[in-house]
């Protein structure tokens, strides 16, 4: 489960970076909604990282 969360968070960071670079250097027509709402991805990323940390701590407490 933790590996899936790591991969997902890496993909979300990549999407955020590509969206930021795309918006500032080569804006793509039709992605305006994505450019406006990409900060939601940051919230999703934070939620994934918090849940990952919770799972790691829970596994350590069970051992």
C-alpha positions as CSV (number, residue, x, y, z in Angstrom):
1,X,0.0,0.0,0.0
2,X,2.8,2.4,0.9
3,X,4.5,1.8,-2.5
4,X,1.3,2.6,-4.3
5,X,1.0,5.9,-2.3
6,X,4.7,6.7,-3.1
7,X,4.1,6.2,-6.8
8,X,0.9,8.2,-6.8
9,X,2.5,11.1,-5.0
10,X,5.4,11.1,-7.4
11,X,2.9,11.2,-10.3
12,X,1.0,14.1,-8.7
13,X,4.2,16.1,-8.2
14,X,5.2,15.5,-11.8
15,X,1.7,16.7,-13.0
16,X,2.0,19.8,-10.8
17,X,5.5,20.6,-12.1
18,X,4.5,20.1,-15.7
19,X,1.4,22.2,-15.2
20,X,3.4,25.0,-13.7
21,X,6.0,24.9,-16.4
22,X,3.3,24.7,-19.1
23,X,1.3,27.6,-17.7
24,X,4.3,29.9,-17.5
25,X,6.4,29.0,-20.5
26,X,4.2,27.3,-23.2
27,X,0.5,27.7,-22.3
28,X,-1.7,25.1,-24.0
29,X,-5.1,26.3,-25.1
30,X,-7.9,24.3,-23.5
31,X,-6.1,23.7,-20.2
32,X,-7.2,26.9,-18.6
33,X,-9.4,25.0,-16.1
34,X,-6.5,22.8,-15.1
35,X,-4.3,25.8,-14.6
36,X,-6.9,27.4,-12.4
37,X,-7.6,24.2,-10.3
38,X,-4.1,22.7,-10.1
39,X,-3.7,23.8,-6.5
40,X,-6.2,21.0,-5.6
41,X,-3.5,18.6,-6.6
42,X,-1.4,20.0,-3.9
43,X,-4.1,19.2,-1.3
44,X,-4.4,15.7,-2.7
45,X,-0.6,15.3,-2.5
46,X,-0.7,16.4,1.1
47,X,-3.5,14.0,2.0
48,X,-1.6,11.1,0.3
49,X,1.6,11.9,2.2
50,X,-0.2,12.2,5.5
51,X,-2.0,8.9,5.0
52,X,1.4,7.3,4.1
53,X,2.9,8.6,7.3
54,X,0.0,7.3,9.3
55,X,0.3,3.9,7.7
56,X,4.0,3.7,8.5
57,X,3.5,4.7,12.1
58,X,0.7,2.2,12.4
59,X,2.9,-0.6,11.1
60,X,5.7,0.4,13.5
61,X,3.3,0.4,16.4
62,X,2.0,-3.1,15.6
63,X,5.5,-4.6,15.6
